[in-house]
Amino acid sequence: MKKILQLFVLSFFILSLGYSQEFPEPQGYVNDFADILSPNIEKTLAKTLSDYEKETAIELTVVTVDSLEGLAVEDYTIRLANKWGVGKKDKDNGIVFLIAPNERRMRIEVGYGLEPDLTDGAAGRIMDSFVIPSFKNNHYENGVVSGVAGIIDHLGSTPFEARLEERRIAAEKRKLAREESSRKFKSRLMIAGMAMAVVLFFVLVVVKTREYLERRNYLKGLHEDNVATVKSYKSKIKSAEESLIYCSKNLRSLRSNNPETVWGDLNLRFDQFISLCNELRKEIDEIVSFAKENGWKNSEQVYEALVKLDLRVEEVVSLQGDIEARILEVEEAKKIALVTGPGLRGLMSRISDNVQHPDVTDKTRQKFDEAKELLTSADSDANVKMPDWIQIRKKIKAAADLLVIVEAYISKDKNYAKRARTEGPGLLSKIPTRINNAKEEVSHPDVGSEAKDLLARARSKFNEAKELSKSGSGWLVVFPLLLSAGALIVQAEDMAKGDKQEAKRRRNRSSHSHSFSSRRNFGGGSSGSSFGGFGGGGFGGGGSSRSW
């Protein structure tokens, strides 16, 4: 089942890539596309691998490549192996030994059918022991020959069909052993089960008894807590009622000096105070009556009912404190407004001169106007018969925050204008040369249309900036266009370089494939053994990778 799942995931991954990767066609048992093997070594290796295939039916191929084309060595090898179909169809008994010398990466990819004989760990040990020592000294031929010998020695000369038969016999023995073990286990399990049932019965009795006692103690403790909570609620309500006269006095004072926006919510709570206290007493009495009738066994229901009353009790209790807090809030707001207001008007006067500077943007002026409107509104609110000092303080604070932002914006606007006037003329004179240099890059036949479009946009931005400069527009208008043109030029140059590098890689791949085919056609490295292609085997990621 695990193999089937691996095959499904692998197949979906390969199909999703659409086989967009180009691979050379197989030339034989030895495919030296990286040209690291001499003709004699190729011939010897090819004969060894051909003879081994005839003896065992195992297809083993050696592949060297110039580049992995940006892929991980695992991805490149498995895709090449499946494309070539190394190994016999329906047996999947192929092995690919791939080396990428320029990237110093290699992999032994093992077909499904050989994974029990050549495990991932064994493949890794073969490379560690026989290949890497030679590769580290740049003795690639010795490393490849030793690696092939290591793989063959590990697998041995047993034909693949015989291996399958050995596995079948071993599997049958394991099956019989499991069946015998299962029979004995069931017998022992039956005896143990009877004993366990007796033990479990007594354990269950003990557990249930313990749970009952713990539950009873918990409910009794909760009952005591509920009694304490009821007493606390009644005490709080009584104290709140006793402070009602004091609350009335403070509320009248608050109403006499402030508009309704300050005291309206508190006045509503005061009007509802008596009725709310009566409602709470009635509900508490009902809860107490229910608790007496049902005893401690229903303590959880009583607790939940009391929790629902908590916020309403606190609303009653907190009225006095909330009225006092509102009085203090009004006094503090009035003090801050009277102290901060004059200083803020002085700051606004100083900023007013700076905000009219020609380098300051409309956005900054708009922020300044918002602060001015807030401060004017606060002054107007303070001149009524009953000012809302809390709202006045909020407006003054908002105006102060805006003025801090305006000061920062003014500094930023002036610095940007200074930069525009300092760097603008230089950019205006340099960009034409940069456009001409970039034109040479993007005019190359390997460069695509996207880089050309970027350069065209840069030229358009520059021409617009040039015309505005001639018409007398300031550098604050011209400079952003020049910056945009410069950024587009850089993007066009980078894209042109990338297009040329990709085209060069495509030509190199084509050249290597042609060179390899020509060398074989003219006898260079000919193995002398016939090769009619691989048998269509499949791979699922078994094997191991190394670097050196």
N, C-alpha and C positions, 0 to 999 in steps of 0.2 A: 504493500500500500504506500509506503514511504517513497519507493522508486517511482510509482505512478504519479504521485503528487509532485515530485521533483521534475519529472518529465513534462507535466502539464505547465508548471510555472516557467520552466525553461522555454518551452515551445511558445508560450504567450509572450515572453520577453523578446524572443527572436523575431516573431511575427510583427510585434509592435515596432521593431526597428526597421522592418521592411527590407532586411538585407541590403541596406544602403551602402554598407562597407564593401569596397572592392577587394577581392582576394585574387592572387595569381592562380593559374591552373596547376595542378600537381604534375610534376615531371617524372616522378619515379619514387623509389623508396627513400632517396636522398634528394632534398630540394634546397640547394644552397643559394638562396636569393641574396644573401648578404655577402657571398663570395669570400667565406673564411676557410674553405676547405680546398686542398689541392686536388687536381683531377685523379691522382692515384688513390688518395684517401676516399674520395667519393666512390670510385669504382669498387674498392675493397668493401666499403660499408654497404653499398647497394647489393653486392653479391651475398654478403653476410645476412642482410635482412631478407633477401629473396629466398635464400636457402632456409632461413628460419621459418618463413611463412609456409614453404612447402612441407617442412617437417611437422609444424605444429598447427598450421592454419591461422596463426596469429599475425595480424598485419601491424608492423611497427614502422613508422616513418620518421625521418629526421627533417626538420624545417628550420632554416635560418632566414631572418627578415631584417631589412634595414631599419624599419620603423613599425611600431605598434599602432601608428595613426591616431594617437591620442587616447587609445583604449587601455584599460588595465590588461595585464598579460593574461589573466584568467578569461576575460571576455573575448579577447582576440583569439586565443587558442581554441576555445570551445566552439566559436563560430566558424573558424577555419576547418576544424575537425569535422563538424557536422556538414559543412558545405562539401568537403571532399568525400565524406562517407567512408572514413578509414575503418576497416574491420568488415567482417562478413555480415550481411543483412540478416536480421532476426537473431544474430549471435552477439553482435556488438562487441567483438573481440579485437578492437583496434587500440593502438597507443600512438600518441603524437608527442615527440620530443622536440619542443620549439625553443629556439634561442634568438634573442634580440640583442646582439652584442653592443650596438650603439646606446641602448638604454639599460644595458647590464641587467637584463631580466630574462628568466627562462622558466619553463613549465613542462612537467610531464603530465599529459592529459590521458586519462584511462577510461576506456569504454565500459559501459555497464557490465558486460559479460566478464570482464577481467578484474573488476573492483575487489572481489574476494581474494584474488591471488596477488594483486599489486595494490596494496592499500595506500591511503594518502601518506601515512607515516613512512611506509617503505619507500615510496617515491621520493619523499623529502630526504631520507637517509642516503639514497643512491646519489642524489645531487650533492649532498654535503660531503660524502666520502670520496666520490670518484670524479666529480665534475668541477666543483668550485675551486679546489686547490690549483688545478691547471688554469682555469679561467682567470684567477687572480694574477697569474704571471703572464697573461695574454697568450697562453698556449691553447688556442681554441681547438685545434685538431686533436690534441691529446685528450682534452676534456670531453669532446663529443664521442670519440672512440671509446674512452673509458666509461662514459655514461651508457652507451648502447650495450657494452659488454656487461655492465652492472645490471641493467634491466633483464638481459637474456639469462644471466647467471641466476638472478633471483627467480625468474619464472621457470627455468629449467626447460627440458626438451619434451615434456609430456604433451601429447597432442591435445588440442582443445576439447575434442569430443570425449577423450578419456578424463579430462578434468571435470567435465559435466557429469560423467558417470560417477566419479569419485564423490562429487558433491551430493549426487542423488543418494548414493549408498549411505554417506555420512548423515544426510538429512533423515533418512529412514531410521537409522539407528537412534538418532536423537528423538525422533517421534515415539519409537517404542519405549525408550527410557522415560520420556515424559509421561506416557500412558501408565507405566508401572508405578512411577512416582506419584501420579495422580490417584491411582487406586489405593496405595498405602496411605496417602494423605487423607482421603475421604474416610477411611476406616478410623484413623486416629481422630479425625475431626468429629466424627459421630460421638465417640466416647467423651472427647473434650467438651462437646456441645452440651451433653447431658449434665456434666459436672458444672459447666458454666451457667446453665439455666438455674440450678439450685442456688449458686452463689449470687446470681443476678437478682433472684427473688428476694433474698435477705438484704442485699444492698438497696433494692428499691424500697423496701419497707423502712430501712434506716433513713434514706434520702428524703422520702415523703414526710416522715416524722420530723426531721430536722427542718424541712421547708415550712411545715405548719407552724412550728415553734417560732421560727424567724419571722414569719408573716404576722403572727399574733403580736410579737414584741414590737414590730414596726408599726402596726396599726395603733397599738396602745400608746406608743410614743408620739405618733402623729395626733392622736386624740388630745393628749396633754398640750401639744403645741397649738392646736386649734382653740382650746380653752384660753390659753394665754393671748392669742391673737384677738379673740372676742373682747377680752378685758381691755387690751390696748386700744382697739377701735373705739370702744365706748368712752374711754378716758380722753382720747384725742378729740372726739366730737364734743364732749362736755367742756374741755378747755377752749375749744374754738368758739363755742356759744358764749362763754364767759368773756371772751375778748371782743365780742360783737360791738359793744359800745365804743371801744377804742378804735376799732376798724371804721365805724361810722364817722367818728371825729376826723380821722386822717383822710378819709375819702372826701368829706366836705371841704377840707382844706385844699385837697388836690383839685376839686371841681371849681373852687372859687378863683383859682389863679391860672388855670390851663384850659385849652379847648377840649372838646369831647374826644378828639382823636387820641388824647393822652390817657384819659380815664374811662372811656366808654366800656371797654371789656371788663374792667374791674367793677364798675357800677352794675353791670349785668350779673356778674357772679354774686355781688352783695344782695341784689334783689332776690336771687334764687336760693340764698343761703339757708333760710329757715325751712323751706320746703325740701331742700336736699338733705338737711339733717334729719327731718322726720322720716323721709324715705329710707335713709340708711338705718335708722333705729328699727323700723319695721322689718326690713330685710334681715337684719342681724337677729332679731327676735325669732323670725321664722327659721333661720339656720340653727339657732340654739334649740328650738323645739324639735326639729328634725333629728339633731344629734342626741337629744335625750331619749327619743323614741327608739332609735336604732342602735344606740350604744357605739362602742369603739369599732365595731365591724364595718361601719360605713364612714370611717374617718377620711378616706380619700375623697369622697363626694363632698363632704363638709369643707375640706381643705380647698378644693377647686372653687366652691361657691365663695369662700372668703377671699381668695385671690382676685376674683372678679370685682370685689368691692374696694380693693386696695387703692386704685387710682382715684376713685370718687372720694374716699376718705381723705386722701392727700390733698385733693382739690379744696375741701372744706378747711383742712388744717392750715394750708399754705396761704389763705386769703390775706391774713394780717401781714405776713412777711412780704407778700407780693405788693401790697399797697405801700408799705414802707420802702421797698426797693424801688418802686416807681417814683416816689418822692425824691429819693436820693439821685436817681437817674436824671430827673428833670433839673435838679440843682447843679449836678456835675455838667450836664449838657449846656446849661446857661453860662456857667463859668468858662467853659472851653470856648464857646461861641464868642463871648465878649472879649476874651483874651486873644484868641487866634485870628478873629476877623480882621482887625486893623493891620496886623502884620502881614496877613495874606494879601490885603489890598495893596500894601507897599510892594510886595513881591510881584504882583500882577502889573503894577505900574512900570517896574524895571523891565520885566519881560516884554511888555508892550512895545518898547522901543526896538528890542532885538528881533521881535517877530516880524517887523516890517522890513527887515533886511532883504534885498532882492534874491539872495541865495536860499532863503527859507521857502520850503515847499508849501503848497496849498493844504496838504494833509496836516502839517504842523500848525498852520494858522487855524484850521478847523478845530483842532484840539484846544487851542487857546480860546477860541470863541465859546466852546462848550464850557470851559472853566469859568469864563466871564459871566455867562448866563446863569450858571449855578450860584455864583457869588452874589449876583444881582438879585436873584430869586431869594436867597437867604436874607439879604438886607431888607427886602420887601416884607418877608414873613416876620422879621423881628420888629417891624414898626406897627403891627396890628395891636389891638387892645390886649388880646391873650395870645402871645406867641407860642407856637409848638416848638419848644427849644430842642426837643429830641430830633425832630425832622430838620431843624436849622443846622444842628451839629452835623448830621449826615451829609447835608449839602455842602457845608464848609469842608468837610473831610474829602468828599469826592472832588471838589474844586482843587484842593491842595494836591491830591494825588495826580490830577491832570496836569497841574503846573509843573510838577516834577518831571512828568513825561515830556512836556513841551520843552523844558530846558535841555533835556537829553536830545530831543529831535533837532533843536536849533543847532547844537554842536555838531551833530551828525551831518545835517544838511550843509553847513558851512565847510566841513572837512571834505565832503564829496565834491562840492563846487570847486574847492581849491585843487583837488586832484584832477577834476575835469579840465580846468584851465591849464594845469601844469603838464599833464600827460596827453591831453587831446591833440595838440598840434603835432607831437611826435608820432602818434598813431596815424593821424591823417596822412602823414608823409611816408610812413613805413608800410602801411597795409597794401598799397598797389604792388610793391615788390614782393610781398608775401603771397599775394594772389597770383602773380606771374610764376613764382617758384612752385606753388601748389598746382598750377595749371599743367606744368611739365609732368608732375606726378600722376595726376588723374587722367592725362591724355594717353597714358600707356595702354596698349590693347588688352592687358590682363585686368584692368581696373573696371569695375562695374558701374552701372548708371547711378547708384545711390551716392557714391563719392562725388560724381560730377554734379548731381543736384545740390549737394551741400555747398560746393564751391560756387555754384550759380547763386544760391541764396546769400552767400557771403558777399559776392560782388554787388548784388542788389542792395544790401544793407549799406555797403560802403558808398555806392552812388547816391543813395538817399542822404547819407550824412554829408557828402561833399556838396550837394545842392543846397542843403540847409545852411552849411557854413558860408557858401557864397552869398546867400540871401540875407546874411546878417544874424541868423539865429544864434543864440548863445551856446556855449559849450555844454551847458546843462542839458540841452536838447540833442546836440551832436554826439557827445561822449558815449551815451548808452548804445547808440547805433554802431559806433566803432568797436566797442567791447563785444557786442554780439557778432559782428563780422569776424573779429579775431578768433572767437571761440568756434565759429563754423569752419574757418580755415583749418584749425587744428583737427577738428573731427574729420574733415575731408582727407587730410594728409594721412591720418591714422588708418582710415578705412582703405585708402589706396594701398598703403603698405601691406595691410592684411590681405587684400585681394591678390597682390603680386606674390606673396608668400604661399598662399593656397594654390595658385596656378603652378608655381614652381614644384610644390609637392606632388601635384597630379602628374606633371611631366616626368618627375623622377621615378614615380611608381611605374609608369608606362615604359620608361627607358630600362629599368632594372628587369622587368618582365621580358622585354624584347632581347636584352643582352643575354639573359639566362637561356632563353630558347635558342638563340643563335649559337651559343657556346656548345649546347648539346647537339645541335644539328651538324656542327662541324667536327664532332668527335671529342671535344674537350670534356673530360670527366665522364665519358660513356662507361656505363657499368658492365656492358656486355650481357646483362640479363634482361629478359623481356619484361615489359610492364604494360599491362592493359587497363590500368585504373584500379581503384579500390572497390571494396565489395558492398558499400552502402551501410556501414555500421553507424550506431548512434552513441552520443555522449551526453552525460548529465551533470558534469561538474566534478567527477572524481579525479583525484590526482593531487599534485602539490606544486607550489611555485617558490622560486628563490631569486635573490639578487646577489651580486658579488661586488 
